[in-house]
């Protein structure tokens, strides 16, 4: 036997109980740390790009200039607004130009 442990059974059982309580405590802390890490990673994920965007002009009262697919890299920057499919179709229907690069009118099936 190990010289650091007592030889009698009652004290060995007491040590085993103490160690089990410590192991349970460590297990709970590990689970807590894993939940925290998962929530941190979820918060750090970049937001998904919008499905469609509306490029606005630079005037005092911005007007729509073009409709883009959400992953299109041109047109707007800070002047880009997220829109849904229905809004993209409506914008194209009232004469807002589709982007010549990403061609949202093709995917939206708007002539």
ROBA-398184 format. One record per atom (N, C-alpha, C, O, CB): residue number from 1; atom name; residue in one letter; x, y, z. Coordinates in Angstrom, 1 decimal. Each point is the difference from the previous one (the first is absolute). Glycine has a CB too. Layout:
<nodes>
NODE    n  atom  res    east   north      up
NODE  NUM    CA    A       X       Y       Z
...
</nodes>
This chain:
<nodes>
NODE    n  atom  res    east   north      up
NODE    1     N    X     0.8    -1.2     0.0
NODE    1    CA    X    -0.8     1.2     0.0
NODE    1     C    X     0.9     1.3     0.0
NODE    1     O    X     1.2    -0.1     0.3
NODE    1    CB    X    -3.0    -1.2     0.9
NODE    2     N    X     1.1     2.3    -1.5
NODE    2    CA    X     0.7     1.3     0.0
NODE    2     C    X     0.2     0.5     1.4
NODE    2     O    X    -1.0     0.0     0.8
NODE    2    CB    X     0.0     0.6    -3.0
NODE    3     N    X     2.1    -0.1     2.6
NODE    3    CA    X     0.3     0.4     1.4
NODE    3     C    X    -0.7     1.3     0.3
NODE    3     O    X    -0.2     0.3     1.2
NODE    3    CB    X     2.4    -1.3    -1.4
NODE    4     N    X    -2.7     1.8    -0.7
NODE    4    CA    X    -0.7     1.2     0.3
NODE    4     C    X    -1.5    -0.2     0.4
NODE    4     O    X    -0.6     0.9     0.5
NODE    4    CB    X     2.1     0.2    -2.1
NODE    5     N    X    -2.0    -2.3     1.4
NODE    5    CA    X    -1.4    -0.3     0.3
NODE    5     C    X    -0.1    -0.8     1.3
NODE    5     O    X     0.9    -0.8     0.3
NODE    5    CB    X    -1.5     0.8    -2.7
NODE    6     N    X    -0.5     0.2     3.2
NODE    6    CA    X    -0.1    -0.8     1.2
NODE    6     C    X    -0.3    -1.4    -0.3
NODE    6     O    X    -0.5    -0.3    -1.1
NODE    6    CB    X    -0.3     2.3     2.3
NODE    7     N    X     1.0    -2.9    -0.3
NODE    7    CA    X    -0.2    -1.4    -0.2
NODE    7     C    X    -1.4    -0.5     0.3
NODE    7     O    X    -0.5    -1.0    -0.5
NODE    7    CB    X     2.9     0.7     1.0
NODE    8     N    X    -3.1     1.1     0.4
NODE    8    CA    X    -1.4    -0.5     0.4
NODE    8     C    X    -1.1     0.4    -1.0
NODE    8     O    X     0.1     1.1    -0.6
NODE    8    CB    X     0.7    -0.9     3.0
NODE    9     N    X    -1.7    -1.0    -2.5
NODE    9    CA    X    -1.1     0.1    -0.9
NODE    9     C    X    -0.9     1.2     0.2
NODE    9     O    X    -0.3     0.7    -1.0
NODE    9    CB    X     0.3    -3.1     0.8
NODE   10     N    X    -0.4     2.8     1.4
NODE   10    CA    X    -0.9     1.2     0.2
NODE   10     C    X     0.7     1.3    -0.6
NODE   10     O    X    -0.7     0.8    -0.6
NODE   10    CB    X    -0.3    -1.9     2.6
NODE   11     N    X     2.3     1.3    -1.7
NODE   11    CA    X     0.6     1.2    -0.5
NODE   11     C    X     0.2    -0.1    -1.5
NODE   11     O    X     0.0     1.1    -0.7
NODE   11    CB    X     1.2    -0.8     2.9
NODE   12     N    X    -0.9    -1.4    -2.7
NODE   12    CA    X     0.1    -0.1    -1.5
NODE   12     C    X    -1.3     0.3    -0.7
NODE   12     O    X     0.0     0.7    -1.0
NODE   12    CB    X     1.7    -2.5     1.3
NODE   13     N    X    -2.8     1.4     0.3
NODE   13    CA    X    -1.4     0.3    -0.5
NODE   13     C    X    -0.2     1.5     0.1
NODE   13     O    X    -0.6     0.6    -0.9
NODE   13    CB    X    -0.3    -2.9     1.5
NODE   14     N    X     1.3     2.9     0.5
NODE   14    CA    X    -0.2     1.5     0.1
NODE   14     C    X     0.8     0.7    -1.0
NODE   14     O    X    -0.5     1.0    -0.6
NODE   14    CB    X     0.1    -1.3     3.0
NODE   15     N    X     1.6    -0.1    -2.7
NODE   15    CA    X     0.8     0.6    -1.0
NODE   15     C    X    -0.6    -0.2    -1.4
NODE   15     O    X     0.0     0.9    -0.8
NODE   15    CB    X     2.1    -1.3     2.2
NODE   16     N    X    -2.6    -0.8    -1.7
NODE   16    CA    X    -0.6    -0.3    -1.2
NODE   16     C    X    -1.3     0.9    -0.2
NODE   16     O    X    -0.2     0.5    -1.1
NODE   16    CB    X     1.0    -2.9     1.2
NODE   17     N    X    -1.6     2.6     0.9
NODE   17    CA    X    -1.1     0.9     0.0
NODE   17     C    X     0.4     1.4    -0.3
NODE   17     O    X    -0.6     0.7    -0.8
NODE   17    CB    X    -0.6    -2.2     2.4
NODE   18     N    X     2.2     2.0    -0.9
NODE   18    CA    X     0.5     1.3    -0.3
NODE   18     C    X     0.5     0.2    -1.4
NODE   18     O    X    -0.4     1.0    -0.7
NODE   18    CB    X     1.1    -0.8     3.1
NODE   19     N    X     0.0    -1.2    -2.9
NODE   19    CA    X     0.5     0.1    -1.4
NODE   19     C    X    -1.1     0.0    -1.0
NODE   19     O    X     0.0     0.7    -1.0
NODE   19    CB    X     2.1    -1.8     1.8
NODE   20     N    X    -3.2     0.3    -0.5
NODE   20    CA    X    -1.1    -0.1    -0.9
NODE   20     C    X    -0.7     1.4     0.0
NODE   20     O    X    -0.5     0.4    -1.1
NODE   20    CB    X     0.2    -2.9     1.5
NODE   21     N    X     0.1     3.1     0.7
NODE   21    CA    X    -0.6     1.3     0.1
NODE   21     C    X     0.8     1.0    -0.8
NODE   21     O    X    -0.6     0.9    -0.7
NODE   21    CB    X    -0.4    -1.4     2.9
NODE   22     N    X     2.3     0.5    -2.1
NODE   22    CA    X     0.9     0.9    -0.7
NODE   22     C    X    -0.1    -0.3    -1.5
NODE   22     O    X    -0.1     1.0    -0.8
NODE   22    CB    X     1.7    -0.9     2.7
NODE   23     N    X    -1.7    -1.4    -2.3
NODE   23    CA    X    -0.1    -0.3    -1.4
NODE   23     C    X    -1.3     0.5    -0.6
NODE   23     O    X    -0.1     0.5    -1.1
NODE   23    CB    X     1.5    -2.5     1.5
NODE   24     N    X    -2.5     1.9     0.4
NODE   24    CA    X    -1.3     0.5    -0.5
NODE   24     C    X     0.0     1.5    -0.1
NODE   24     O    X    -0.5     0.5    -1.0
NODE   24    CB    X    -0.6    -2.4     2.2
NODE   25     N    X     1.8     2.6    -0.3
NODE   25    CA    X     0.1     1.4    -0.1
NODE   25     C    X     0.8     0.4    -1.2
NODE   25     O    X    -0.4     1.0    -0.7
NODE   25    CB    X     0.3    -0.8     3.2
NODE   26     N    X     1.2    -0.8    -2.8
NODE   26    CA    X     0.8     0.2    -1.2
NODE   26     C    X    -0.8    -0.2    -1.3
NODE   26     O    X     0.0     0.7    -0.9
NODE   26    CB    X     2.1    -1.3     2.2
NODE   27     N    X    -2.9    -0.5    -1.3
NODE   27    CA    X    -0.9    -0.3    -1.1
NODE   27     C    X    -1.0     1.1    -0.3
NODE   27     O    X    -0.2     0.3    -1.2
NODE   27    CB    X     0.5    -2.7     1.7
NODE   28     N    X    -0.9     2.9     0.6
NODE   28    CA    X    -0.9     1.1    -0.2
NODE   28     C    X     0.7     1.3    -0.6
NODE   28     O    X    -0.6     0.7    -0.8
NODE   28    CB    X    -0.8    -1.6     2.7
NODE   29     N    X     2.6     1.1    -1.4
NODE   29    CA    X     0.7     1.2    -0.5
NODE   29     C    X     0.4    -0.2    -1.4
NODE   29     O    X     0.0     1.0    -0.8
NODE   29    CB    X     0.9    -0.6     3.1
NODE   30     N    X    -0.5    -1.6    -2.7
NODE   30    CA    X     0.3    -0.3    -1.4
NODE   30     C    X    -1.2     0.3    -0.9
NODE   30     O    X     0.1     0.6    -1.1
NODE   30    CB    X     1.6    -2.3     1.8
NODE   31     N    X    -2.9     1.2    -0.3
NODE   31    CA    X    -1.2     0.1    -0.8
NODE   31     C    X    -0.4     1.5    -0.1
NODE   31     O    X    -0.4     0.5    -1.0
NODE   31    CB    X    -0.4    -2.7     1.8
NODE   32     N    X     1.0     3.0     0.3
NODE   32    CA    X    -0.2     1.4     0.0
NODE   32     C    X     0.9     0.7    -1.0
NODE   32     O    X    -0.4     0.9    -0.8
NODE   32    CB    X    -0.4    -1.0     3.2
NODE   33     N    X     2.1    -0.3    -2.4
NODE   33    CA    X     1.0     0.6    -0.9
NODE   33     C    X    -0.3    -0.3    -1.4
NODE   33     O    X     0.1     0.8    -0.9
NODE   33    CB    X     1.6    -0.9     2.7
NODE   34     N    X    -2.2    -1.1    -2.1
NODE   34    CA    X    -0.4    -0.4    -1.3
NODE   34     C    X    -1.2     0.8    -0.5
NODE   34     O    X     0.0     0.4    -1.2
NODE   34    CB    X     0.9    -2.7     1.6
NODE   35     N    X    -1.9     2.5     0.4
NODE   35    CA    X    -1.1     0.8    -0.4
NODE   35     C    X     0.4     1.4    -0.3
NODE   35     O    X    -0.5     0.6    -1.0
NODE   35    CB    X    -1.0    -2.0     2.4
NODE   36     N    X     2.4     2.0    -0.5
NODE   36    CA    X     0.4     1.3    -0.2
NODE   36     C    X     0.8     0.1    -1.4
NODE   36     O    X    -0.2     1.0    -0.7
NODE   36    CB    X     0.3    -0.6     3.2
NODE   37     N    X     0.8    -1.3    -2.7
NODE   37    CA    X     0.8     0.0    -1.2
NODE   37     C    X    -1.0    -0.1    -1.3
NODE   37     O    X     0.3     0.7    -1.0
NODE   37    CB    X     1.7    -1.8     2.3
NODE   38     N    X    -3.0     0.2    -1.2
NODE   38    CA    X    -0.9    -0.1    -1.1
NODE   38     C    X    -0.8     1.3    -0.3
NODE   38     O    X    -0.2     0.4    -1.1
NODE   38    CB    X     0.0    -2.9     1.6
NODE   39     N    X    -0.2     3.1     0.6
NODE   39    CA    X    -0.7     1.3    -0.2
NODE   39     C    X     0.9     1.1    -0.5
NODE   39     O    X    -0.5     0.8    -0.8
NODE   39    CB    X    -1.1    -1.5     2.6
NODE   40     N    X     2.8     0.7    -1.4
NODE   40    CA    X     1.0     1.0    -0.5
NODE   40     C    X     0.2    -0.2    -1.5
NODE   40     O    X     0.1     0.9    -0.8
NODE   40    CB    X     1.0    -0.8     3.1
NODE   41     N    X    -0.9    -1.4    -2.7
NODE   41    CA    X     0.2    -0.3    -1.4
NODE   41     C    X    -1.2     0.4    -0.8
NODE   41     O    X     0.1     0.5    -1.2
NODE   41    CB    X     1.5    -2.4     1.8
NODE   42     N    X    -2.8     1.6    -0.1
NODE   42    CA    X    -1.2     0.3    -0.8
NODE   42     C    X    -0.1     1.5    -0.1
NODE   42     O    X    -0.5     0.5    -1.1
NODE   42    CB    X    -0.6    -2.5     2.0
NODE   43     N    X     1.4     2.8     0.1
NODE   43    CA    X    -0.1     1.4    -0.1
NODE   43     C    X     1.1     0.6    -0.9
NODE   43     O    X    -0.2     1.1    -0.6
NODE   43    CB    X    -0.7    -1.0     2.9
NODE   44     N    X     2.0    -0.8    -2.5
NODE   44    CA    X     1.1     0.5    -0.8
NODE   44     C    X    -0.2    -0.3    -1.5
NODE   44     O    X     0.7     0.6    -0.8
NODE   44    CB    X     0.8    -0.9     2.7
NODE   45     N    X    -2.4    -0.6    -2.2
NODE   45    CA    X    -0.3    -0.3    -1.4
NODE   45     C    X    -0.5     1.3    -0.8
NODE   45     O    X    -0.8     0.7     0.6
NODE   45    CB    X     0.3    -3.1     0.0
NODE   46     N    X     1.0     2.6    -1.7
NODE   46    CA    X    -0.5     1.2    -0.8
NODE   46     C    X    -1.5    -0.2    -0.4
NODE   46     O    X    -0.4    -1.2    -0.2
NODE   46    CB    X     2.8     1.6    -0.6
NODE   47     N    X    -3.1     0.6     0.8
NODE   47    CA    X    -1.4     0.0    -0.4
NODE   47     C    X     0.0    -0.5    -1.5
NODE   47     O    X     0.8     0.4    -0.8
NODE   47    CB    X    -1.5     1.4     2.5
NODE   48     N    X    -0.4    -2.6    -2.0
NODE   48    CA    X    -0.1    -0.4    -1.3
NODE   48     C    X    -0.4     1.2    -0.9
NODE   48     O    X    -0.7     0.9     0.4
NODE   48    CB    X     0.0    -3.2     0.3
NODE   49     N    X     1.2     2.3    -2.0
NODE   49    CA    X    -0.3     1.1    -0.8
NODE   49     C    X    -1.5     0.0    -0.4
NODE   49     O    X    -0.6    -1.0     0.0
NODE   49    CB    X     2.9     0.9    -0.9
NODE   50     N    X    -2.8     1.3     0.7
NODE   50    CA    X    -1.4     0.0    -0.4
NODE   50     C    X    -0.2    -0.6    -1.3
NODE   50     O    X     0.9    -0.1    -0.8
NODE   50    CB    X    -1.2     2.2     2.1
NODE   51     N    X    -0.9    -2.6    -1.6
NODE   51    CA    X    -0.3    -0.6    -1.2
NODE   51     C    X     0.0     1.0    -1.2
NODE   51     O    X     0.4    -0.3    -1.1
NODE   51    CB    X    -1.8    -1.5     2.3
NODE   52     N    X     0.9     3.0    -0.9
NODE   52    CA    X    -0.1     1.1    -1.0
NODE   52     C    X     0.3     1.3     0.7
NODE   52     O    X    -0.2     0.2     1.2
NODE   52    CB    X    -1.5    -1.5    -2.5
NODE   53     N    X     2.3     2.2     0.5
NODE   53    CA    X     0.3     1.4     0.5
NODE   53     C    X    -0.5     1.0    -1.0
NODE   53     O    X    -0.1    -0.2    -1.2
NODE   53    CB    X     2.1    -0.7     2.6
NODE   54     N    X    -2.2     2.1    -0.8
NODE   54    CA    X    -0.4     1.1    -0.8
NODE   54     C    X     1.0     1.1     0.1
NODE   54     O    X     0.3     0.5     1.1
NODE   54    CB    X    -2.8    -1.0    -0.8
NODE   55     N    X     3.1     0.9    -1.4
NODE   55    CA    X     1.1     1.0     0.0
NODE   55     C    X    -0.8     1.4    -0.1
NODE   55     O    X    -0.8     0.2    -0.8
NODE   55    CB    X     2.6    -1.7    -0.3
NODE   56     N    X    -1.4     2.4     2.0
NODE   56    CA    X    -0.6     1.3     0.1
NODE   56     C    X     0.9     1.1    -0.6
NODE   56     O    X     1.3    -0.2     0.1
NODE   56    CB    X    -2.7    -0.5     1.9
NODE   57     N    X     0.9     1.8    -2.5
NODE   57    CA    X     0.9     1.0    -0.5
NODE   57     C    X     0.5     0.9     1.2
NODE   57     O    X    -0.4    -0.3     1.1
NODE   57    CB    X    -0.8     0.3    -3.4
NODE   58     N    X     2.0     1.0     2.0
NODE   58    CA    X     0.6     0.8     1.1
NODE   58     C    X    -0.7     1.3     0.3
NODE   58     O    X     0.5     0.8     0.7
NODE   58    CB    X     1.6    -1.8    -1.4
NODE   59     N    X    -3.3     1.2     0.2
NODE   59    CA    X    -0.7     1.3     0.2
NODE   59     C    X    -0.5     0.1     1.5
NODE   59     O    X     0.2    -0.9     0.8
NODE   59    CB    X    -0.9     0.8    -3.2
NODE   60     N    X     0.2     1.3     2.6
NODE   60    CA    X    -0.5     0.3     1.4
NODE   60     C    X    -1.2    -0.9     0.3
NODE   60     O    X    -0.2    -0.5     1.2
NODE   60    CB    X     0.9     2.9    -1.4
NODE   61     N    X    -1.5    -2.8    -0.8
NODE   61    CA    X    -1.1    -0.9     0.2
NODE   61     C    X     0.3    -1.2    -1.0
NODE   61     O    X    -0.4     0.0    -1.1
NODE   61    CB    X    -1.3     1.8     1.8
NODE   62     N    X     2.5    -2.8    -0.2
NODE   62    CA    X     0.5    -1.1    -0.9
NODE   62     C    X    -1.1    -0.7    -0.7
NODE   62     O    X    -1.1    -0.3     0.6
NODE   62    CB    X     3.0     0.1     0.9
NODE   63     N    X    -1.7     0.0    -2.8
NODE   63    CA    X    -1.0    -0.8    -0.8
NODE   63     C    X     0.7    -1.3    -0.4
NODE   63     O    X     1.2     0.0    -0.2
NODE   63    CB    X    -2.3     2.2    -0.6
NODE   64     N    X     0.3    -3.2     0.5
NODE   64    CA    X     0.6    -1.3    -0.5
NODE   64     C    X     0.7     0.2    -1.3
NODE   64     O    X    -0.5     0.6    -0.9
NODE   64    CB    X    -1.2    -1.9     2.2
NODE   65     N    X     2.9     0.7    -1.5
NODE   65    CA    X     0.7     0.0    -1.2
NODE   65     C    X     0.1    -1.3    -0.7
NODE   65     O    X    -0.2    -0.1    -1.2
NODE   65    CB    X     1.5     2.0     2.1
NODE   66     N    X    -1.1    -3.0    -0.1
NODE   66    CA    X     0.1    -1.3    -0.6
NODE   66     C    X    -0.3    -1.1     1.1
NODE   66     O    X     0.1     0.2     1.2
NODE   66    CB    X     1.7     0.7    -2.8
NODE   67     N    X    -2.3    -2.0     1.0
NODE   67    CA    X    -0.2    -1.2     0.9
NODE   67     C    X     1.2    -0.9    -0.3
NODE   67     O    X     0.4    -0.3    -1.1
NODE   67    CB    X    -3.0     0.5     1.0
NODE   68     N    X     3.1    -0.8     1.2
NODE   68    CA    X     1.1    -0.9     0.0
NODE   68     C    X    -0.3    -1.3     0.7
NODE   68     O    X    -0.9    -0.1     0.9
NODE   68    CB    X     2.5     2.0    -1.0
NODE   69     N    X    -1.0    -3.0    -0.3
NODE   69    CA    X     0.0    -1.2     0.8
NODE   69     C    X     0.8     0.2     1.2
NODE   69     O    X     0.9     0.8     0.0
NODE   69    CB    X    -1.1    -2.3    -2.0
NODE   70     N    X    -0.2     0.9     3.1
NODE   70    CA    X     0.6     0.3     1.3
NODE   70     C    X     1.5    -0.2     0.1
NODE   70     O    X     0.7     0.6     0.8
NODE   70    CB    X    -2.8    -1.2     0.2
NODE   71     N    X     2.7    -0.3    -1.9
NODE   71    CA    X     1.4    -0.2     0.0
NODE   71     C    X     0.8     0.8    -1.0
NODE   71     O    X     1.2    -0.2    -0.1
NODE   71    CB    X    -1.7    -2.1     0.9
NODE   72     N    X    -0.2     3.2    -1.5
NODE   72    CA    X     0.7     0.8    -1.0
NODE   72     C    X     0.9     1.0     0.7
NODE   72     O    X    -0.4     0.6     1.0
NODE   72    CB    X    -1.6    -0.8    -2.6
NODE   73     N    X     3.2     0.3     1.1
NODE   73    CA    X     1.0     0.9     0.7
NODE   73     C    X     0.0     1.4    -0.5
NODE   73     O    X     0.8     0.8     0.5
NODE   73    CB    X     0.5    -2.8    -0.1
NODE   74     N    X    -2.1     2.4    -1.3
NODE   74    CA    X     0.0     1.3    -0.5
NODE   74     C    X    -1.3     0.7     0.4
NODE   74     O    X    -1.0    -0.6     0.4
NODE   74    CB    X     2.5     0.0    -2.3
NODE   75     N    X    -1.4     1.9     1.9
NODE   75    CA    X    -1.2     0.8     0.1
NODE   75     C    X    -0.5     0.3     1.4
NODE   75     O    X    -0.8    -0.8     0.6
NODE   75    CB    X     0.2    -0.2    -2.6
NODE   76     N    X     1.1     2.0     2.6
NODE   76    CA    X    -0.7     0.5     1.2
NODE   76     C    X     0.8     0.2     1.2
NODE   76     O    X     0.1     1.1     0.5
NODE   76    CB    X    -2.0    -2.1    -1.4
NODE   77     N    X     2.6     0.0     1.4
NODE   77    CA    X     0.6     0.1     1.3
NODE   77     C    X    -0.9     0.4     1.0
NODE   77     O    X    -1.0    -0.7     0.4
NODE   77    CB    X     3.1     1.2    -1.5
NODE   78     N    X    -1.9     0.7     1.7
NODE   78    CA    X    -0.9     0.5     1.1
NODE   78     C    X    -1.4     0.4    -0.6
NODE   78     O    X    -0.9     0.1     0.8
NODE   78    CB    X     3.0     0.7     0.4
NODE   79     N    X    -2.1    -0.7    -2.5
NODE   79    CA    X    -1.3     0.4    -0.6
NODE   79     C    X    -0.8    -1.2    -0.4
NODE   79     O    X    -1.0     0.1    -0.8
NODE   79    CB    X     2.0     2.0     0.0
NODE   80     N    X    -0.6    -3.3     1.2
NODE   80    CA    X    -0.7    -1.2    -0.3
NODE   80     C    X    -1.0    -0.4     1.1
NODE   80     O    X     0.3     0.1     1.2
NODE   80    CB    X     1.7    -0.9    -2.5
NODE   81     N    X    -3.2     0.5     0.9
NODE   81    CA    X    -1.1    -0.4     1.0
NODE   81     C    X    -0.4    -1.4    -0.3
NODE   81     O    X    -0.2    -0.4    -1.1
NODE   81    CB    X    -0.6     2.7     1.3
NODE   82     N    X     0.6    -3.1     0.9
NODE   82    CA    X    -0.5    -1.4    -0.2
NODE   82     C    X    -1.4     0.1    -0.3
NODE   82     O    X    -0.8     0.7     0.5
NODE   82    CB    X     2.5    -1.6     1.2
NODE   83     N    X    -2.1     0.0    -2.7
NODE   83    CA    X    -1.4    -0.1    -0.3
NODE   83     C    X    -0.3    -1.5    -0.2
NODE   83     O    X     0.9    -0.8    -0.3
NODE   83    CB    X    -1.0     3.1    -0.8
NODE   84     N    X    -1.2    -2.6     1.1
NODE   84    CA    X    -0.5    -1.4    -0.2
NODE   84     C    X    -0.3    -0.2    -1.5
NODE   84     O    X     0.1     0.9    -0.8
NODE   84    CB    X    -1.0    -1.0     3.1
NODE   85     N    X     0.6    -1.1    -2.6
NODE   85    CA    X    -0.3    -0.4    -1.4
NODE   85     C    X    -1.1     0.8    -0.6
NODE   85     O    X     0.1     0.6    -1.1
NODE   85    CB    X     0.7    -2.9     1.6
NODE   86     N    X    -1.9     2.4     0.3
NODE   86    CA    X    -1.2     0.8    -0.5
NODE   86     C    X     0.4     1.4    -0.3
NODE   86     O    X    -0.4     0.6    -1.0
NODE   86    CB    X    -1.1    -2.1     2.3
NODE   87     N    X     2.2     2.2    -0.4
NODE   87    CA    X     0.5     1.4    -0.2
NODE   87     C    X     0.9     0.1    -1.2
NODE   87     O    X    -0.1     1.0    -0.7
NODE   87    CB    X    -0.1    -0.6     3.2
NODE   88     N    X     1.0    -1.4    -2.7
NODE   88    CA    X     0.9     0.1    -1.2
NODE   88     C    X    -0.8    -0.1    -1.3
NODE   88     O    X     0.2     0.7    -0.9
NODE   88    CB    X     1.6    -1.8     2.2
NODE   89     N    X    -2.8     0.2    -1.3
NODE   89    CA    X    -0.9    -0.1    -1.2
NODE   89     C    X    -0.7     1.3    -0.2
NODE   89     O    X    -0.1     0.4    -1.2
NODE   89    CB    X    -0.1    -2.9     1.6
NODE   90     N    X    -0.4     3.0     0.6
NODE   90    CA    X    -0.7     1.3    -0.1
NODE   90     C    X     0.9     1.1    -0.5
NODE   90     O    X    -0.5     0.8    -0.8
NODE   90    CB    X    -1.0    -1.5     2.7
NODE   91     N    X     2.7     0.8    -1.4
NODE   91    CA    X     0.9     1.1    -0.4
NODE   91     C    X     0.3    -0.2    -1.5
NODE   91     O    X     0.0     1.0    -0.7
NODE   91    CB    X     1.0    -0.9     3.0
NODE   92     N    X    -0.7    -1.3    -2.7
NODE   92    CA    X     0.2    -0.2    -1.5
NODE   92     C    X    -1.2     0.3    -0.8
NODE   92     O    X     0.1     0.6    -1.1
NODE   92    CB    X     1.6    -2.3     1.7
NODE   93     N    X    -2.9     1.4    -0.1
NODE   93    CA    X    -1.3     0.3    -0.7
NODE   93     C    X    -0.2     1.5    -0.2
NODE   93     O    X    -0.6     0.4    -1.0
NODE   93    CB    X    -0.3    -2.6     1.9
NODE   94     N    X     1.3     3.0     0.1
NODE   94    CA    X    -0.2     1.4    -0.2
NODE   94     C    X     1.1     0.8    -0.7
NODE   94     O    X     0.0     1.2     0.0
NODE   94    CB    X    -1.4    -1.4     2.1
NODE   95     N    X     2.4    -0.6    -2.6
NODE   95    CA    X     1.0     0.6    -0.8
NODE   95     C    X     1.4     0.2     0.6
NODE   95     O    X     0.8     0.6    -0.7
NODE   95    CB    X    -2.7     0.5    -0.3
NODE   96     N    X     2.1    -1.6     2.2
NODE   96    CA    X     1.4     0.0     0.5
NODE   96     C    X     0.8    -1.0    -0.8
NODE   96     O    X    -0.4    -1.1    -0.2
NODE   96    CB    X    -0.4     1.8     2.6
NODE   97     N    X     2.0    -0.2    -2.8
NODE   97    CA    X     0.8    -0.9    -0.9
NODE   97     C    X     0.6    -1.2     0.8
NODE   97     O    X     0.4     0.2     1.1
NODE   97    CB    X     0.1     1.9    -2.4
NODE   98     N    X    -0.4    -3.2     0.6
NODE   98    CA    X     0.7    -1.1     0.6
NODE   98     C    X     1.5     0.2    -0.2
NODE   98     O    X     0.4     0.6    -1.0
NODE   98    CB    X    -2.3    -2.2     0.6
NODE   99     N    X     2.7     1.1     1.3
NODE   99    CA    X     1.5     0.0    -0.1
NODE   99     C    X     0.4    -0.7    -1.3
NODE   99     O    X    -0.5    -1.1    -0.2
NODE   99    CB    X     0.8     1.3     2.8
NODE  100     N    X     0.6     0.4    -3.4
NODE  100    CA    X     0.4    -0.7    -1.2
NODE  100     C    X     1.0    -1.1     0.3
NODE  100     O    X     0.2    -0.9    -0.9
NODE  100    CB    X    -0.5     3.1    -0.3
NODE  101     N    X     0.9    -2.3     2.4
NODE  101    CA    X     0.9    -1.0     0.3
NODE  101     C    X    -0.7    -1.3     0.6
NODE  101     O    X     0.2    -1.1    -0.5
NODE  101    CB    X     1.5     2.9     0.9
NODE  102     N    X    -2.5    -1.6     0.6
NODE  102    CA    X    -0.6    -1.1     0.7
NODE  102     C    X    -1.4    -0.4    -0.6
NODE  102     O    X    -0.5    -1.1     0.3
NODE  102    CB    X     1.7     1.8     1.8
NODE  103     N    X    -1.8     0.1    -2.9
NODE  103    CA    X    -1.2    -0.2    -0.7
NODE  103     C    X    -1.1    -0.6     0.9
NODE  103     O    X    -0.5    -1.2    -0.3
NODE  103    CB    X     1.9     0.9    -1.8
NODE  104     N    X    -1.9     1.0     3.1
NODE  104    CA    X    -1.1    -0.5     0.8
NODE  104     C    X    -1.3    -0.3    -0.7
NODE  104     O    X    -0.8    -0.8     0.4
NODE  104    CB    X     1.9     2.0     1.5
NODE  105     N    X    -1.3    -0.5    -3.0
NODE  105    CA    X    -1.2    -0.2    -0.8
NODE  105     C    X    -0.1    -1.4    -0.6
NODE  105     O    X    -1.1    -0.5    -0.1
NODE  105    CB    X     1.1     2.9    -0.5
NODE  106     N    X     1.1    -3.0     0.3
NODE  106    CA    X     0.0    -1.4    -0.5
NODE  106     C    X    -0.5    -1.0     1.1
NODE  106     O    X    -0.8    -0.8    -0.2
NODE  106    CB    X     2.7     1.4    -1.4
NODE  107     N    X    -1.3    -0.4     2.8
NODE  107    CA    X    -0.3    -1.0     1.1
NODE  107     C    X    -1.5     0.3     0.5
NODE  107     O    X    -0.7    -0.9     0.3
NODE  107    CB    X     3.1     0.8     0.4
NODE  108     N    X    -2.8     1.3    -0.7
NODE  108    CA    X    -1.3     0.4     0.4
NODE  108     C    X    -1.0    -0.2    -1.1
NODE  108     O    X    -1.2     0.1     0.2
NODE  108    CB    X     2.1     1.5     1.4
NODE  109     N    X    -0.5    -1.9    -2.8
NODE  109    CA    X    -0.8    -0.3    -1.2
NODE  109     C    X    -0.9     1.2    -0.3
NODE  109     O    X    -1.2    -0.1    -0.2
NODE  109    CB    X     1.3    -2.3     0.7
NODE  110     N    X     0.5     3.6    -0.5
NODE  110    CA    X    -0.7     1.2    -0.4
NODE  110     C    X     0.6     0.5    -1.3
NODE  110     O    X     1.2     0.1    -0.2
NODE  110    CB    X    -1.6     0.5     2.7
NODE  111     N    X    -0.5    -0.2    -3.4
NODE  111    CA    X     0.4     0.5    -1.3
NODE  111     C    X     0.1     1.5     0.0
NODE  111     O    X     0.4     0.6    -1.0
NODE  111    CB    X    -1.4    -2.5    -0.1
</nodes>
